[in-house]
Amino acid sequence: MKSDVQRSLMLCAALGSGCLLADTPKDTPIGMLLSAGDTKLVRANSETALDGKPPDLLFSGDSIRTGTSPASFLFCSGKSTQVLGPASEARLETGGVKVKTGKVLSQKPANSCFLPQVVRVAVASQQHYGASMTRGDVKAPTVPRDKLPAAVIAELEPLEKEAAANPDDPSPLAGIAAVFEKATLLANAAETYSALLKKFPDAIWVKSKIFEIDQILADQIKAQESAGPGGNTYVLLMGVSKYKKPDINLQFADKDAEAFAEALTSPRGGAIPKENVLLLTNEKATTAAVRNGFTQFLKQKAGKKDTVIIMMAGHGIVESPGTKKGYVLTYDADPQDLPTTSMPMDELKQLFSEQLTRVGRVLMFVDVCRSGTIGTVTNTTINNDVSKLGESEGDLFLFLASRARELSFEGPQFGGGHGAFSYFVLKALMGDADEDKNNKVDIDELIKYVRDKVEAGTSRKQHPNEAGSFQGGQPLSDLSKPGMQLARHMKLYDSRSGEPLYLAAGAPTPVPQDAALTQRISDFEQAVQQRRLLAGEDRDAVTLLEQLRTQLTPDNFENKRNQLRVALEDRAQEILLKYLQGDQIPQTQADFVAGARDMEAARKLTPESLFLEGRQDFFQGRAMLFDKKFTDAAKLLEQSVRIDPQVGYPYNALGIAYLEQAQFDKAVPAFRDAVRRAPHWAYPLHNLALAYAETGDYSGAIRSYEQAMRLAPKVSYLPYNLGLVYQRTGRRKDAEKYYRRAMAITPDSAEPYNALGTVKASEGKRADAEKFYRQSLEKNPKLLAARNNLALLLAPQANRFAEAEQLWKQNLADVPDHLPSRLALAEAYSAANRVKDAVAQYEDVVRLKPDYVAAL
């Protein structure tokens, strides 16, 4: 016998009612790649040419470039199948196919051309936590063929006939899935997409469709299961004052969140159980933890009869100049690359539009506009973006600290140290807003009180405002019960155990009676805290979690899974943050290998996550570059770009793969795409400058370095490399200027001193050159280039030849295949008529570098 959930889902699928897909902006493709060979695909608003892979969907503005073999594609605007000849390029537009070079070899009418609507440019972070968090054990059943509506069967029949006749053609199967979607037969659509994915396992858009549909089906199952008593309240509080980047620190945002926790767990504020409160402050409020918190309460826990309270305090920003998109800055946010390191407002909008109607009500207090400039980003305030959350359908009360163009204030004058908005919200909830003296504070009273007090307390520079659909008379606090004293020191730790009252990575587990289980839980949490996460590490969290699987309630086990997942994401995020620093911090293969392992482990906890898959591909591909496995690395990095085309870091890594192979025509577009997506990040500008310089475009290299230095004026490798460009073009004074700038930024770096020595040597200033070479070696005694350059300077002086010889021998003792030193020593021996010694060195060159023709 089928459950009520199964019956309702079947009815939903059959009738097409109440099962609409999430209101996500989607485009209708105008074509599909059917066969590719060595074809390249260039998306609109992108320069990077990616490998064409059937069944890639094609949109208006996309270009196809064939190599040595032709490519075939479906063109729905013309209802035709066309074959583009070798060495050709064509741009697809709604009105037709525009051939730029080469020609179309043939075209014939298409038997079927019904493609699904998809998100044209995917956002991987919006396809992260899906069905695994909400699905449960119940699976949505497909509707049997004989139960399908006649109209659906009529649409399916020609597509099924085409699929049977041409099993290698992906378009009929995609059309069948699209028919099921249109009829809201979502389980059938998911099954068909899965069949398509088996044939084309690299099809990212198909994975995306499966994620989307599975999530909707899981939400429907959860909605049916949560139709019981309900009435719970879940609280997510985020307050960040201390950021990983200390130059963007605030003072009191963390205190605001802590005070909200105390107020809401007091009897007056609702006596919300502490296991329903997730408090994320400072280093606990990482991007992964905040994302998990939103998803956990809006997707996993809260149902139709439950209330979710959200409070955010800290930095919010609109990237300007740049994408003009809004972000909430989490603890590990880096202004160089906000899409990669912070919480995008687009993601919150997506989550709210999908989930708000599936919970009872949401109360959201937002105070995230506390700075005018962050890094190189001029903040135009995020309030416009936040207020748009209020347009979501559902019972939402959204209270913002300030108007669209205003910043919000914090200071010790507000209760000893709070944001003005948060302080007066708390004062209101604890009783000061009870205007009608009925011992309750409702939403209308809260709004009026907070507006008046904040305006007065900030000399009318800050004006709170509200949004959303809500009933103004809803009570928020009961003044007949004990509350909190806002001005007193807020005690957030248990006086006996010293343990925090609220855990940042998930609700605390009730203390079990079993002493052995207590110890296992403690061991697990200690492993997470100490970052012993993966199997093979000492007493690792993965193994300890598996031991808890059958011993905890499902909710508590899921909390521990979330705790581990957040820790894995946080550790990998630290590697990305290091990567953002570019050459300023040496990048190691071990870092990227570790990131890939963490992402692989996290994917086992969230197998449907495209976000994690994209990051794993990036880490693996970037690690391969150290082994010079350029082809394999490029494939993985391309896949990362396909999964998350809106962020810059995979494009930058892909550009490095091309740069290492001297494929500058490919490297330059990839770096430019990285810059376009992360306009405040200096590292891809540096890489772009390297590519320009190698192609002889020195003016382009100089412009790129100048732009990079404006973004990162305290980074020394940028002026150092600009100095190299100027020296390469004979502009020695400019080279010296920028070498000295690099020395001023990092006085202990050896390379600028060595480079300045080469400038002085080229000017014939031998004493100055020797001084700088020796200063370089004082800072790094093993710098091969400095030793070699000093030896070259000394060798022509007869009385100093032995000193030069010793420097070269030191280099070769450290690195026997250091070609510049071995060749220089051979040439010096030859000049000194030490023919036998010279021949020996040349023979070593041939032995070590058999392809080096000049030594033969």
SVG drawing of the C-alpha trace seen along z (x, -y; Angstrom):
<svg xmlns="http://www.w3.org/2000/svg" viewBox="-6 -65 100 67">
<polyline fill="none" stroke="black" stroke-width="0.4" points="0.0,0.0 1.3,-3.4 1.8,-6.1 -0.1,-9.3 3.1,-11.1 3.4,-8.7 -0.3,-9.1 -0.2,-12.9 2.9,-13.0 1.3,-10.8 -1.7,-13.0 0.4,-16.1 2.3,-14.5 -0.8,-13.4 -2.8,-16.6 0.1,-19.1 -1.2,-21.1 0.9,-22.5 4.1,-21.2 5.6,-24.1 9.3,-24.4 11.1,-27.0 10.8,-30.5 14.3,-30.6 15.2,-32.7 15.7,-30.3 16.4,-30.5 15.3,-28.4 18.2,-27.0 18.2,-27.4 20.2,-24.4 22.3,-21.4 25.7,-20.1 25.2,-16.6 28.8,-15.6 32.0,-17.5 35.3,-16.0 37.9,-18.7 35.3,-21.5 35.5,-24.4 32.6,-26.2 32.7,-29.9 29.8,-31.1 28.3,-34.5 29.9,-37.0 33.0,-34.8 36.3,-34.6 37.5,-31.2 37.1,-28.4 36.0,-25.2 35.9,-21.7 32.6,-21.1 30.8,-18.1 27.5,-16.6 24.9,-17.3 26.0,-20.9 23.0,-23.2 23.5,-26.2 22.1,-29.7 21.9,-32.9 25.3,-34.5 27.3,-31.2 30.0,-30.4 31.2,-27.0 34.7,-26.7 35.7,-23.4 39.2,-22.0 40.3,-19.3 36.9,-17.6 33.3,-18.8 30.6,-19.2 26.9,-18.7 24.3,-20.6 20.6,-21.0 19.3,-24.5 15.8,-24.8 15.2,-28.4 15.6,-27.0 14.2,-23.5 17.2,-21.9 20.2,-19.8 23.4,-21.4 27.0,-20.2 29.7,-22.8 32.8,-22.0 36.4,-21.7 38.3,-24.9 35.1,-26.9 33.4,-29.2 29.7,-30.0 27.8,-32.2 24.3,-31.1 21.6,-33.7 17.9,-33.5 17.4,-34.7 19.9,-32.3 23.4,-30.8 26.1,-33.4 29.2,-31.7 32.3,-33.7 34.8,-31.5 34.5,-28.2 31.1,-26.9 28.1,-24.8 28.5,-21.5 24.9,-20.4 21.6,-20.9 18.4,-19.0 15.0,-19.4 15.0,-18.3 12.6,-15.5 12.2,-16.9 13.4,-20.1 11.9,-20.4 14.6,-21.4 14.2,-22.0 14.5,-25.5 17.6,-25.8 19.5,-28.4 21.9,-29.7 24.8,-30.6 24.7,-28.2 25.7,-29.3 27.2,-26.3 26.7,-27.5 22.9,-27.4 23.3,-23.7 25.1,-22.6 22.7,-21.3 19.9,-19.5 17.8,-16.4 20.2,-14.7 19.2,-17.1 15.4,-16.7 14.5,-13.6 14.1,-11.0 13.5,-7.4 10.5,-8.1 11.1,-8.2 8.8,-10.0 7.2,-7.4 7.1,-7.8 3.7,-7.8 3.3,-4.6 2.9,-4.9 -0.7,-3.8 -1.6,-6.4 -0.2,-9.3 -2.6,-12.0 -3.4,-11.5 -1.9,-14.9 1.4,-14.0 1.5,-10.6 0.8,-12.5 3.8,-14.7 6.0,-11.8 5.4,-9.5 7.4,-11.3 10.3,-11.8 10.3,-8.2 10.2,-7.1 13.2,-9.3 15.1,-8.1 14.6,-4.5 15.8,-5.2 18.8,-7.3 20.0,-6.0 23.2,-8.1 21.3,-11.4 20.8,-13.1 18.1,-15.5 15.1,-13.2 15.8,-12.0 16.3,-15.6 12.9,-16.4 11.2,-13.6 12.5,-14.9 11.3,-18.4 7.8,-17.1 7.6,-15.5 8.8,-18.8 6.2,-20.8 3.5,-18.4 5.0,-18.6 5.7,-14.9 8.9,-15.5 9.8,-12.0 9.5,-10.9 11.6,-13.8 14.3,-13.0 14.3,-9.4 14.7,-10.4 17.5,-12.9 19.3,-10.2 19.2,-8.0 20.6,-10.8 23.4,-11.3 24.4,-7.7 25.1,-8.2 26.8,-11.6 28.3,-11.6 30.0,-15.0 26.8,-16.8 26.8,-19.5 23.4,-20.9 21.8,-17.5 23.3,-17.1 21.9,-20.5 18.4,-19.5 18.5,-16.3 19.6,-18.4 16.8,-20.9 14.1,-18.3 15.3,-16.0 15.3,-19.0 11.7,-20.0 10.5,-16.4 12.3,-16.2 10.7,-19.5 7.3,-18.1 7.9,-15.0 9.1,-17.1 6.1,-19.3 3.8,-16.3 5.8,-14.9 5.8,-18.2 2.1,-18.5 2.0,-17.3 2.0,-19.3 4.9,-21.6 4.9,-24.9 8.7,-25.0 10.9,-28.1 14.4,-27.9 16.9,-30.7 19.9,-31.5 22.1,-34.3 25.2,-35.6 27.4,-38.4 30.9,-39.1 33.2,-41.7 36.5,-40.0 37.2,-38.9 40.0,-36.7 41.1,-40.0 41.5,-42.2 41.5,-45.4 37.7,-45.1 37.0,-44.4 34.0,-45.9 33.4,-46.3 30.1,-45.0 28.3,-42.9 29.2,-39.7 27.8,-41.2 24.5,-42.0 24.1,-38.3 25.0,-37.1 22.4,-39.5 19.7,-38.2 20.5,-34.7 20.1,-35.6 16.9,-37.5 15.2,-34.8 16.1,-32.0 14.7,-34.0 11.1,-33.3 10.1,-36.7 11.5,-36.2 9.8,-32.8 12.1,-30.4 13.3,-28.9 15.2,-25.7 19.0,-26.2 19.1,-23.2 17.0,-25.2 19.4,-28.2 22.4,-28.3 24.8,-31.2 27.6,-31.9 30.0,-34.7 33.4,-35.7 35.5,-32.7 32.5,-30.4 30.6,-32.4 32.5,-31.0 30.8,-30.9 30.2,-27.2 28.8,-27.5 26.4,-30.4 25.3,-28.6 24.7,-25.4 22.7,-27.3 20.4,-28.9 19.9,-25.6 19.5,-23.6 16.6,-25.7 14.9,-26.8 15.2,-23.4 15.8,-20.7 14.2,-21.5 11.4,-24.1 8.0,-23.0 4.7,-24.7 3.8,-25.3 7.2,-26.4 8.8,-29.9 12.3,-30.8 14.1,-33.8 17.2,-35.1 19.5,-37.9 22.6,-39.0 25.0,-41.7 28.3,-42.6 29.4,-43.8 27.2,-43.7 28.5,-45.0 27.6,-45.6 30.6,-45.0 31.3,-48.4 33.0,-48.9 32.4,-45.4 29.5,-43.1 27.1,-45.3 26.0,-42.2 25.4,-42.1 27.2,-40.0 27.0,-39.3 30.6,-39.1 31.3,-36.0 34.3,-35.5 36.5,-34.2 35.4,-36.6 38.1,-38.2 37.2,-41.4 39.4,-40.3 37.0,-37.6 33.6,-38.0 31.7,-35.4 34.1,-32.7 34.5,-33.7 31.3,-35.3 27.5,-34.7 25.9,-36.1 22.6,-37.8 21.4,-36.0 21.8,-32.7 19.7,-34.0 17.1,-35.2 17.0,-31.9 16.7,-30.0 13.9,-32.3 11.9,-32.1 12.1,-28.3 11.5,-27.7 9.6,-30.6 6.2,-29.1 7.2,-25.8 7.7,-27.3 5.2,-29.0 6.8,-32.4 10.2,-34.0 11.3,-37.0 14.5,-38.5 16.6,-41.3 19.4,-42.6 22.1,-45.0 24.8,-44.5 25.7,-48.0 28.4,-49.2 31.2,-50.4 31.5,-52.6 34.7,-51.0 35.9,-47.4 39.2,-46.6 39.1,-48.1 35.3,-47.8 33.3,-51.0 30.2,-50.0 26.9,-51.4 25.1,-49.5 23.4,-46.2 20.0,-47.3 18.3,-47.3 19.4,-43.7 18.2,-42.6 14.9,-44.4 14.2,-42.3 13.9,-39.3 10.7,-40.8 9.2,-40.2 9.3,-36.4 5.9,-34.8 5.1,-33.7 4.8,-35.1 8.0,-37.2 8.8,-40.1 12.0,-41.7 13.4,-44.5 16.5,-46.4 18.7,-48.6 18.8,-51.5 17.5,-52.8 18.9,-51.9 21.7,-54.6 22.5,-54.7 25.1,-53.0 24.3,-51.8 26.0,-52.9 27.5,-51.0 29.2,-52.3 29.6,-52.0 26.8,-54.6 24.3,-51.8 24.0,-49.7 27.8,-49.6 28.6,-48.3 26.0,-47.4 24.8,-48.4 22.1,-51.1 19.5,-49.0 20.2,-45.8 20.2,-47.5 16.8,-49.1 15.3,-46.0 16.4,-44.2 15.1,-47.0 11.8,-46.8 11.5,-43.0 12.3,-43.2 9.4,-45.6 10.2,-49.2 8.0,-49.0 4.8,-48.0 2.9,-51.1 -0.6,-49.8 0.6,-48.3 -0.9,-44.9 2.2,-43.0 3.0,-42.0 5.2,-43.6 3.8,-43.1 5.3,-43.8 3.7,-47.2 4.9,-48.3 8.4,-47.0 8.6,-48.9 7.4,-52.2 9.7,-52.1 12.8,-51.1 12.3,-53.6 11.9,-56.5 14.8,-55.5 17.3,-54.7 16.5,-58.0 16.9,-60.0 20.0,-58.0 21.8,-58.7 20.7,-62.3 18.4,-61.1 21.3,-59.6 19.9,-56.1 16.3,-55.1 15.2,-51.5 12.6,-50.1 10.6,-47.0 9.5,-44.8 7.5,-41.6 4.0,-40.4 3.1,-40.1 0.4,-40.8 1.4,-43.8 -0.4,-42.6 1.6,-39.4 3.0,-39.2 6.8,-38.9 7.4,-38.8 5.5,-38.2 6.4,-40.8 4.6,-38.8 7.6,-36.5 11.3,-37.1 13.5,-38.6 17.1,-39.8 18.8,-42.9 20.4,-44.3 23.0,-46.5 24.5,-43.7 27.4,-41.5 26.0,-38.7 27.1,-35.3 27.3,-32.9 29.1,-30.0 27.9,-27.5 29.2,-28.4 29.9,-24.8 31.2,-23.2 32.6,-26.2 31.1,-24.9 29.5,-27.4 25.7,-27.5 25.3,-27.6 27.3,-25.6 28.3,-27.1 28.2,-24.0 24.9,-22.5 22.5,-22.1 24.0,-20.5 23.3,-16.9 21.3,-16.3 23.7,-14.6 23.1,-10.9 22.9,-8.5 25.4,-6.1 28.9,-7.0 30.5,-5.3 28.3,-7.2 29.2,-10.5 32.8,-9.7 32.3,-8.9 30.5,-12.2 33.3,-14.1 35.9,-12.3 34.1,-13.3 33.7,-16.9 37.4,-17.1 38.5,-15.6 36.5,-18.3 37.9,-21.0 41.4,-19.8 40.9,-19.3 41.5,-15.6 38.9,-15.1 39.8,-12.4 40.2,-8.7 43.8,-7.9 44.4,-10.9 44.7,-10.1 41.3,-9.3 39.6,-11.0 36.2,-12.6 34.9,-10.6 35.5,-7.2 34.1,-8.5 31.0,-9.9 30.3,-6.5 30.5,-4.9 27.7,-7.3 25.4,-6.5 23.2,-4.0 23.6,-5.5 22.1,-9.0 18.7,-10.1 18.4,-11.1 18.3,-14.8 21.4,-14.6 23.3,-12.5 22.5,-15.0 23.8,-17.8 27.1,-15.9 27.2,-15.4 26.7,-19.1 29.4,-19.8 31.9,-17.6 30.8,-19.0 31.3,-22.6 34.8,-21.7 35.8,-20.1 34.6,-23.1 36.3,-25.5 39.6,-23.7 39.4,-23.7 38.3,-27.3 41.5,-28.2 43.5,-26.8 41.4,-29.0 42.1,-32.0 45.8,-31.3 45.4,-30.9 43.9,-34.4 47.2,-35.8 48.9,-34.6 52.7,-34.6 52.9,-36.5 52.5,-33.1 54.1,-30.1 51.6,-27.6 52.3,-24.0 51.0,-20.8 50.3,-19.4 47.8,-22.2 45.8,-21.5 45.9,-17.7 44.6,-18.2 41.8,-20.4 40.7,-17.8 40.7,-15.1 38.5,-17.4 36.1,-18.0 35.9,-14.3 35.0,-13.5 32.4,-16.3 30.8,-15.0 30.2,-11.7 28.1,-13.6 26.4,-15.6 26.6,-13.5 24.4,-15.7 26.5,-18.9 27.7,-20.5 29.4,-23.1 31.7,-20.6 32.3,-18.7 33.4,-22.0 35.8,-22.7 37.2,-19.1 37.8,-19.4 39.7,-22.7 41.9,-21.4 42.7,-18.2 43.4,-20.1 45.6,-22.7 47.6,-19.9 48.3,-18.2 50.0,-21.3 52.9,-20.7 53.5,-17.3 53.2,-19.0 50.1,-16.9 48.8,-19.8 46.2,-18.0 44.6,-16.2 44.7,-19.3 43.1,-21.4 40.2,-18.9 39.5,-19.1 39.8,-22.9 37.5,-23.2 35.0,-21.0 35.3,-23.3 34.6,-26.3 31.5,-24.6 30.1,-23.8 30.7,-27.3 31.2,-29.7 30.4,-32.9 33.5,-32.7 37.1,-33.6 39.4,-31.1 38.9,-28.2 39.5,-30.4 42.7,-31.7 43.9,-28.2 43.0,-27.2 44.9,-30.1 48.0,-29.0 47.7,-25.5 47.8,-27.2 50.6,-29.6 52.8,-26.8 52.5,-25.3 53.1,-28.6 49.6,-28.6 49.2,-32.3 46.3,-32.6 44.3,-30.4 45.8,-31.8 44.9,-35.4 41.2,-34.9 41.1,-32.7 42.8,-35.3 40.6,-38.0 37.5,-36.0 39.0,-35.6 39.4,-39.3 35.9,-40.0 34.5,-37.7 36.7,-38.9 37.5,-42.5 39.1,-43.2 41.6,-40.2 45.2,-41.1 46.5,-37.6 44.8,-37.0 46.0,-40.5 49.5,-39.4 49.1,-36.2 47.5,-38.2 50.6,-40.5 52.9,-37.5 51.0,-36.2 51.0,-39.7 54.8,-40.0 55.5,-36.6 53.6,-37.7 55.5,-40.9 52.6,-43.1 54.6,-45.0 52.2,-47.9 49.4,-45.5 51.6,-43.9 52.4,-47.3 48.7,-48.2 47.8,-45.0 50.4,-45.4 49.4,-49.0 45.8,-47.8 46.9,-45.0 49.0,-47.3 46.0,-49.6 44.1,-46.7 46.9,-45.3 49.4,-48.1 51.0,-46.1 51.9,-43.1 55.5,-43.0 55.6,-40.5 53.6,-42.9 56.0,-45.9 58.9,-43.3 57.5,-41.7 56.6,-45.1 60.3,-46.0 61.2,-42.9 59.0,-44.0 60.6,-47.5 64.1,-46.0 63.2,-43.6 62.2,-46.6 65.4,-48.6 63.7,-51.1 66.2,-50.7 65.2,-53.7 61.6,-52.5 62.8,-49.0 64.9,-50.3 61.9,-52.3 59.7,-49.3 62.4,-47.0 62.9,-49.5 59.1,-49.7 59.1,-45.9 62.0,-46.1 60.1,-48.7 57.1,-46.4 59.0,-43.3 62.5,-44.2 63.4,-40.6 62.7,-39.4 65.9,-38.5 64.6,-38.7 64.3,-42.5 67.9,-43.0 69.1,-40.4 67.1,-42.1 68.4,-45.6 71.9,-44.1 71.3,-43.1 70.2,-46.7 73.4,-48.1 75.5,-45.5 73.9,-46.4 74.8,-50.1 78.5,-49.1 78.2,-49.9 80.0,-46.8 80.4,-47.9 76.7,-48.7 75.8,-45.4 78.0,-43.4 76.5,-45.1 73.0,-44.2 73.9,-40.6 75.4,-40.2 72.5,-41.8 70.3,-39.3 72.4,-36.4 72.3,-37.7 68.5,-37.4 68.5,-34.1 71.9,-32.3 70.6,-29.7 69.1,-31.9 70.6,-30.3 70.1,-33.4 71.9,-35.7 74.9,-33.3 75.0,-32.9 74.8,-36.6 77.5,-37.4 79.7,-34.8 79.2,-36.3 80.2,-39.7 83.3,-38.4 84.6,-35.9 86.1,-38.4 88.3,-39.7 91.4,-37.4 92.0,-37.8 88.4,-36.8 87.9,-33.9 88.3,-31.4 85.5,-33.1 83.2,-33.0 84.1,-29.3 83.1,-28.5 79.7,-30.2 78.9,-28.2 80.0,-25.0 77.8,-25.8 74.8,-26.2 75.5,-22.9 76.0,-21.1 72.5,-22.3 70.9,-21.7 73.0,-19.7 70.8,-20.4 70.8,-24.2 71.5,-24.9 72.4,-28.6 75.1,-27.9 76.6,-24.9 76.7,-26.7 78.1,-29.9 80.8,-27.9 81.6,-26.0 81.9,-29.3 84.1,-30.8 86.4,-27.8 86.5,-28.2 87.4,-31.9 90.2,-31.0 91.6,-28.3 90.6,-25.5 89.4,-23.5 89.3,-20.1 87.2,-21.6 84.9,-23.3 84.3,-20.1 83.5,-18.3 80.8,-20.8 79.3,-20.7 79.2,-16.9 77.3,-17.2 74.9,-19.5 74.3,-16.9 73.9,-14.1 71.5,-16.1 69.7,-17.8 70.0,-15.6 67.7,-17.8 69.8,-20.9 71.3,-21.3 73.6,-24.3 75.8,-22.1 76.4,-19.4"/>
</svg>
